Amino acid sequence: MNLTEKGWYKQHLEYRKGLYGKGILHTGRHHDMSLYSLLQPTGILYGTPVAPENLDIYDFDSISDGDKLKILNTESLINTCLLFNESNIKNEDDYVRTIDKATKYIISFYSGIFPHLKVRDRTLWGAEKLTEVVAEEAISKRIYSKLPGSNEFWSHFFYSSLIFLDIYLFGQWINLKSEKIVTDYFRQEKEDLRFTVLKIMLAAASANYIIEKEERVFLDQFLKVAEFSKSTEKSALALMSDGISIDEIELPQNNSWLLKKFFLELAILTVWADSRVDEFEETFLENLSNHLGFVHDDVVKSKIAVEGFIISNWEEMEGLHNTKNPEKMKKDYLGKILSVTQRNESKLREKLKGNEPMTRLINKYQSEEINPEDSKRLRDFLIDCVQQLPAFRSILLPHALFTLPVLFRLIPQSN
């Protein structure tokens, strides 16, 4: 499928309609948590778009960052619509109708929230365009209208992560009946959410009472892509001069779990922008977590989510290459994973004992060399055991890091 040619959106819809019953959506859970588990591995929350497993029809290694973002945004909007209509999807026909409905929602959302991106619904000759064509043009306009150059890492990073706020607002948009939608409210909400993001990053950057050079670059690059109104930009510049504390950050009234999770993980990324995370920044993250209504374990889970994503996609995270030692990062990360597996030792033992063939294979591995096929089976099984722990169910762990010797350090022995 060629994302640079017209008609890509219609082709993608047909592909998605063929995935009914393939377990793409994590149904039966809260919408926010389900959407997080779909978004987190894609990098949308972290400004670095990467390919999820269900999009292997695209060669993500060869397409541009803009096209990556375009297709991940499309996927996220469709998934949001499916999740919010989950109770109405009883069969394949309902599923297909919901995807078609998503196209209409996408058109109304972008024309309402981004009026400068509104797409004509008729050709120059007056013929009515197909809804798929209008949606395709609207999505492409949104992605490419202000897309920074690929060599501007942090600008591109923030531009990509702000797409997440579009997805969040889209969920609110489709969750209201059309007659109740107040377009001006959503436009202001878009601005307010972006301003809250800046406040959180500014508070995180000054957590140790010093805004490091790397963090200042962070903040300046965000301003470049935030597209604030003149009054909001003036307020933003004043805050960057005066600073802000956690208590001064007013959270949006409709701050869902997903939105709060985004705020927390963006703060973690911000304190990660310099060479090390000191005790002041650790304290800041705990205090911010409390302010957001989270507990200590939520901070740990979010650190694991962010660090695991960075480790998995280190080559794409070039903005961190000058401040982070990847080997030390991996060591510290595995220490966090180990602390979780140790607290869940009984759950892991139960999983191991419940699979006799794998228990025998574990014993064999510990006493002799096993063939490559058995090594793969054993590694896949142990990774799944760790991945299914409650702390890790909503995130994608960096599987490449988990060799068999590493896994045997992380799990309790069967005897």
C-alpha positions in Angstrom: 0.0 0.0 0.0 1.5 3.3 -1.1 0.9 6.1 1.4 2.1 8.8 -1.0 -0.6 8.1 -3.6 -4.2 9.3 -3.5 -6.7 6.6 -2.3 -4.5 5.4 0.6 -7.3 6.1 3.2 -9.9 4.0 1.3 -7.4 1.2 1.0 -6.6 1.3 4.7 -10.3 1.2 5.6 -10.8 -1.9 3.5 -7.8 -3.5 5.3 -9.2 -2.5 8.7 -12.6 -3.9 7.8 -11.0 -7.2 7.2 -9.6 -7.4 10.7 -12.9 -8.1 12.4 -12.4 -10.7 15.2 -8.6 -10.5 15.0 -8.3 -9.2 18.6 -6.9 -5.8 17.7 -8.9 -4.0 20.3 -8.5 -4.8 24.0 -12.2 -5.0 24.7 -13.8 -5.5 28.1 -11.6 -2.8 29.8 -12.1 0.9 30.4 -11.9 2.8 27.1 -9.0 4.9 28.4 -6.9 1.9 29.3 -7.7 0.1 26.1 -6.7 3.1 24.0 -3.5 3.5 26.0 -2.5 -0.1 25.4 -3.0 0.5 21.6 -1.3 3.9 21.5 1.7 3.2 23.8 3.6 0.9 21.5 3.1 3.2 18.5 5.1 6.1 20.1 2.2 8.6 19.6 2.5 9.5 23.2 6.2 10.0 23.0 6.6 11.9 19.8 8.3 9.0 17.9 6.0 7.1 15.5 6.9 3.4 15.1 5.0 0.5 13.6 2.7 -1.6 15.8 2.4 -5.3 15.0 -0.9 -5.1 13.3 0.4 -2.7 10.6 3.0 -5.0 9.0 1.4 -4.3 5.6 3.4 -1.0 5.7 7.2 -0.9 5.4 7.8 1.5 8.2 11.6 1.4 7.6 11.2 3.0 4.2 8.3 5.5 4.6 8.7 9.1 5.8 8.0 10.2 9.4 5.1 12.2 8.1 3.5 9.1 6.5 4.2 7.1 9.6 2.4 9.7 11.7 -0.4 9.9 9.1 -1.2 6.2 9.2 -0.8 6.0 13.0 -3.1 8.9 13.5 -5.7 7.3 11.2 -5.4 4.0 13.1 -5.8 5.8 16.4 -8.9 7.7 15.3 -10.6 4.6 13.9 -9.7 2.6 17.1 -11.1 5.4 19.3 -14.4 5.3 17.4 -14.5 1.5 17.7 -13.8 1.6 21.4 -16.4 4.2 22.1 -19.0 2.2 20.1 -17.9 -1.2 21.5 -21.3 -1.9 23.1 -23.0 -1.5 19.8 -20.7 -3.8 17.8 -22.4 -7.3 17.9 -21.2 -8.6 14.6 -19.1 -7.9 11.5 -21.7 -5.7 9.9 -21.8 -3.5 13.0 -18.0 -3.4 12.9 -17.9 -2.3 9.3 -20.7 0.4 9.9 -18.7 1.8 12.8 -15.6 2.2 10.7 -17.6 4.0 8.1 -19.1 6.2 10.8 -15.5 7.0 11.9 -14.9 8.6 8.5 -17.7 11.0 9.0 -16.6 11.8 12.5 -13.0 12.5 11.3 -14.3 15.0 8.7 -16.5 16.9 11.2 -13.8 16.9 13.9 -11.1 18.4 11.7 -13.4 20.9 10.1 -14.6 22.0 13.5 -11.5 22.0 15.6 -9.0 23.0 12.9 -11.1 25.4 10.7 -8.0 26.5 8.8 -7.6 22.9 7.6 -11.2 22.5 6.4 -11.4 20.6 3.1 -13.9 21.3 0.4 -16.5 18.6 0.0 -16.9 19.4 -3.7 -14.4 19.4 -6.7 -13.7 22.5 -8.7 -16.4 21.3 -11.1 -19.0 21.1 -8.4 -19.1 17.3 -8.1 -19.5 16.0 -4.6 -16.4 14.2 -3.2 -16.6 10.8 -1.6 -16.3 10.9 2.2 -13.2 8.8 2.1 -11.5 11.4 -0.2 -12.5 14.3 2.1 -11.2 12.4 5.2 -8.0 11.5 3.5 -7.4 15.2 2.6 -8.2 16.4 6.1 -5.8 13.9 7.8 -3.0 14.7 5.3 -3.6 18.5 5.8 -3.4 18.0 9.6 -0.2 16.1 9.5 1.7 18.0 6.8 0.5 21.6 7.4 3.2 22.4 10.0 5.3 19.2 10.0 8.9 20.1 11.0 11.8 18.9 9.0 13.2 15.4 9.9 16.5 17.0 11.1 14.6 19.0 13.8 14.3 16.2 16.3 12.6 18.0 19.2 10.2 20.0 17.1 9.2 16.8 15.3 9.0 15.1 18.6 6.5 17.6 20.1 4.6 17.9 16.9 4.1 14.1 16.9 3.2 14.0 20.6 0.6 16.7 20.2 -1.3 14.5 17.7 -2.1 12.5 20.9 -4.2 15.5 22.1 -6.1 15.4 18.8 -6.9 11.7 19.5 -8.0 12.5 23.0 -10.2 15.4 21.9 -11.6 13.2 19.1 -12.8 10.8 21.8 -14.6 13.6 23.5 -16.1 14.8 20.2 -17.7 11.6 19.2 -18.9 10.9 22.7 -21.2 13.9 22.6 -24.4 14.0 20.6 -24.0 16.3 17.6 -26.6 18.9 18.7 -24.6 19.4 22.0 -21.2 19.9 20.3 -20.0 23.4 20.9 -17.2 23.9 18.4 -15.8 27.0 20.2 -15.5 25.0 23.4 -13.4 22.3 21.7 -11.1 24.8 20.0 -10.5 26.5 23.4 -10.0 23.0 25.0 -7.3 22.3 22.4 -5.4 25.4 23.4 -5.9 24.8 27.1 -4.6 21.3 26.9 -1.5 22.4 25.0 -0.9 25.1 27.6 -1.2 22.5 30.4 1.4 20.4 28.6 3.8 23.4 28.6 3.1 24.0 32.3 3.9 20.4 33.2 7.1 20.4 31.1 8.2 23.7 32.6 7.5 22.5 36.2 9.5 19.3 35.4 12.4 21.2 33.8 12.8 23.4 36.8 12.2 20.6 39.4 15.9 20.8 40.4 15.7 24.6 40.5 17.8 24.8 37.3 16.5 24.7 33.7 19.3 22.8 32.0 20.4 23.7 28.5 18.8 20.6 27.1 15.5 21.3 28.9 15.5 24.9 27.6 15.8 23.6 24.0 12.9 21.2 24.9 10.7 24.1 25.9 11.6 26.4 23.0 10.9 23.7 20.5 7.5 23.0 22.0 6.6 26.7 21.6 7.5 26.4 17.9 4.9 23.8 17.2 2.2 24.6 19.8 0.5 27.2 17.6 -0.7 29.2 20.6 -2.8 32.3 20.2 -0.9 35.6 20.8 -2.3 36.0 24.3 -1.5 32.4 25.3 2.0 32.6 23.8 2.6 35.8 25.9 1.5 33.9 29.0 3.7 31.0 28.0 6.8 33.2 27.7 6.0 34.8 31.1 5.8 31.4 32.7 9.1 30.3 31.1 10.7 33.4 32.7 9.0 33.1 36.1 8.6 29.3 36.5 5.6 27.4 37.9 5.0 24.9 40.7 2.9 21.8 40.6 0.2 23.4 42.8 -0.3 26.1 40.2 -1.1 23.7 37.4 -4.8 23.5 37.0 -5.9 20.3 35.4 -8.7 20.3 32.8 -12.1 19.4 34.3 -12.5 16.4 32.0 -9.0 15.0 32.8 -9.4 11.3 32.0 -7.0 8.6 33.1 -5.5 8.5 29.7 -4.9 12.3 29.7 -3.3 12.2 33.1 -1.2 9.3 32.0 0.0 11.3 29.1 0.9 14.3 31.4 2.9 12.0 33.7 4.8 10.3 31.0 5.6 13.6 29.3 7.0 14.9 32.6 9.2 11.7 32.8 10.5 12.4 29.3 11.2 16.0 30.2 13.3 15.2 33.2 15.0 12.6 31.1 16.1 15.3 28.6 19.3 16.1 30.6 22.1 13.7 31.5 20.7 12.3 34.8 17.6 12.3 36.9 18.5 13.7 40.4 16.6 13.4 43.7 14.8 16.7 43.2 13.4 15.5 39.9 12.4 12.1 41.4 10.6 14.0 44.2 8.9 16.1 41.5 7.6 13.1 39.7 6.1 11.7 42.9 4.5 15.0 43.7 3.1 15.3 40.2 1.8 11.8 40.4 -0.1 12.7 43.6 -1.4 15.9 42.0 -2.8 13.8 39.1 -4.4 11.3 41.5 -1.9 8.5 41.0 0.2 6.5 43.5 3.9 5.5 43.6 3.3 2.3 41.6 1.8 4.4 38.8 5.1 6.3 38.5 7.0 3.1 38.4 4.8 1.7 35.6 5.1 4.9 33.6 8.9 5.0 34.0 9.0 1.4 32.7 6.7 2.3 29.8 8.7 5.3 28.8 12.2 3.8 29.3 11.1 0.5 27.6 9.9 2.5 24.6 13.1 4.4 24.4 15.2 1.3 24.6 13.2 -0.5 21.9 13.5 2.5 19.6 16.9 3.9 20.6 18.0 4.6 17.0 15.0 6.9 16.4 15.5 8.8 19.7 18.5 10.7 18.5 17.8 13.7 20.6 18.8 11.6 23.7 22.0 10.2 22.2 24.2 12.9 23.7 22.8 12.7 27.2 22.1 9.0 27.8 24.4 5.9 28.0 22.3 3.1 26.5 24.1 0.3 28.4 23.5 2.0 31.8 20.0 2.7 30.7 19.3 -1.0 30.0 20.9 -2.0 33.3 18.7 0.4 35.3 15.7 -0.6 33.3 16.1 -4.3 34.0 16.5 -3.4 37.7 13.0 -1.9 37.6 11.6 -5.0 35.8 13.3 -7.2 38.4 11.7 -5.3 41.3 8.3 -5.9 39.8 8.8 -9.6 39.0 10.1 -10.1 42.6 6.9 -8.6 44.0 4.9 -10.9 41.7 6.9 -14.1 42.4 3.9 -16.1 43.4 2.0 -15.2 40.2 5.0 -16.2 38.1 5.5 -19.5 39.9 1.9 -20.3 39.3 2.2 -19.7 35.6 5.4 -21.8 35.4 3.9 -24.7 37.4 0.8 -24.6 35.2 2.7 -25.6 32.1 4.4 -28.9 32.5 6.1 -29.1 29.1 7.7 -25.7 29.7 8.7 -26.7 33.2 10.5 -29.7 31.7 12.1 -27.4 29.1 13.3 -25.0 31.8 14.9 -27.9 33.7 16.5 -29.1 30.5 17.9 -25.6 29.8 19.4 -25.4 33.2 21.3 -28.7 32.8 22.2 -28.8 29.1 22.2 -26.9 25.9 18.9 -26.9 24.0 18.3 -26.5 20.3 17.4 -23.1 18.7 13.7 -24.1 18.2 13.3 -25.0 21.9 15.2 -21.8 22.9 12.7 -19.7 20.9 9.7 -21.6 22.4 11.1 -21.2 25.9 12.0 -17.5 25.4 8.6 -16.7 24.0 6.9 -18.4 26.9 8.9 -16.6 29.6 8.4 -13.2 27.9 4.7 -13.9 27.8 4.7 -14.8 31.5 6.4 -11.4 32.3 4.3 -9.4 29.9 1.1 -10.7 31.4 1.8 -9.4 34.9 -0.7 -6.7 35.8 2.0 -4.0 35.8 2.9 -4.7 32.1 -0.4 -5.6 30.5 -1.0 -2.1 29.0 2.6 -1.6 27.7 4.9 -3.3 25.2 8.1 -4.5 26.8 11.3 -4.3 24.8 11.4 -8.0 23.9 14.8 -7.8 22.2 16.3 -7.0 25.6 15.0 -10.2 27.1 17.5 -12.9 26.2 17.1 -16.3 28.0 19.9 -15.5 30.5 18.2 -12.2 31.3 14.8 -13.9 31.7 16.2 -16.4 34.1 17.4 -13.5 36.2 13.9 -12.0 36.2 11.8 -15.1 37.0 11.8 -17.4 40.0 13.2 -20.9 39.4 10.7 -23.7 39.1 12.2 -25.8 41.9 
